Amino acid sequence: MTTLETRQINPEVDAIRHHYEVSNDFYRLILGPAMMYSGGYWYEGEDLREAHDEAQYRKLDAFIEAAGAVGAKKVLDIGSGWGTMLTQAVDKHGVQKAVGVTLSRSQKEYVDSLGNDKVEIKVESWEDHRTDEPYDAAFCVNALEHFVLSSLTPKERVNRFRAFFNQCHSLIKPGGRLVLHMMTIESPRITRQLIDDLKFLQREEFEGCYIPHTNELVQSFEGKFEIIELRNERETFSRACRAWLENLAERRPEAVGMVGEEVVQRFERYLDIFAYTLEDKVFNNFRIVLHRNA
Ligand SMILES: C[S@@+](CC[C@H](N)C(=O)[O-])C[C@H]1O[C@@H](n2cnc3c(N)ncnc32)[C@H](O)[C@@H]1O
């Protein structure tokens, strides 16, 4: 079991909380009312910030439809952030019950404060989640990047990804779908700047976080899930990072008042790194729709 209440025991949990328990108000300043922390679907020519929330809801609608989850009895969001996927699923798409798992206590507090009784958030790690009745569908939106430590050997990493997909297989009913948004890495042209930036991401912002090659990911769900759709949607995430940077720039003094100069500088740097590495095709951001085999 991942022990969630003992800060000193689990460095993986600490690393996630270091990033996600900064302050809900600070995240709202950056992410806007949609409180989505992943890419959105902008139409050509739309203004990044003006259309930000609409783009995020459009993405959620598309994911819910791709998961075949419209009108579903029960869905799961693994790494559920501030719960927007879950709220959208029950409020707009007739889902009867939506469950999210996150390691962040402040994210749970935020979702609980919305008072939606069809949405339930559990502060637990994905591997500890259990359900009496399997889910009709599940989502994992830009969270899987956190689930496998970069310090593991290549074989251990594939085993860990495999453990994730085995767990999803046991949680979703046969024929149900798992929809992912997931970054993978290409073989980039190495520059000193890129090395410095990747080190910063690894050591200071997302400690131990691992972004795999696409084949590492694909081999880990073989036999358990079948690919229905695979689309590289880099721009969805790079645009979101650019929009969040603009939000932060516009209200910087307020942000510094909330969390301090050092945290603001960290966010400015990491958002810029993700924006440019996606634009430069160092990273991919795949939308992957999987069908659970019997
Ligand atoms: C980048 S956020 C994405 C949130 C949300 N899916 C969205 O698109 O807005 C990653 C999420 O993964 C969660 N997370 C990280 N490690 C986790 C773990 N081991 N088990 C469950 N959730 C985890 C974090 O708490 C956070 O909510």
The ligand as an ORCA input file, in Angstrom:
! r2SCAN-3c Opt
* xyz 0 1
  C      -1.065     16.881    -14.778
  S      -2.257     16.444    -13.545
  C      -3.593     16.050    -14.629
  C      -4.921     16.235    -13.949
  C      -6.149     16.020    -14.819
  N      -6.155     14.712    -15.416
  C      -6.273     17.097    -15.874
  O      -6.137     16.782    -17.064
  O      -6.524     18.246    -15.507
  C      -1.737     14.853    -12.922
  C      -2.609     14.236    -11.833
  O      -2.095     12.938    -11.518
  C      -2.211     12.725    -10.111
  N      -1.298     11.632     -9.706
  C       0.046     11.605     -9.753
  N       0.517     10.419     -9.297
  C      -0.572      9.679     -8.969
  C      -0.764      8.359     -8.466
  N       0.273      7.560     -8.187
  N      -2.032      7.909     -8.277
  C      -3.105      8.714     -8.548
  N      -2.973      9.973     -9.038
  C      -1.739     10.448     -9.242
  C      -1.887     14.078     -9.521
  O      -2.314     14.146     -8.177
  C      -2.677     14.974    -10.499
  O      -4.022     15.031    -10.077
*
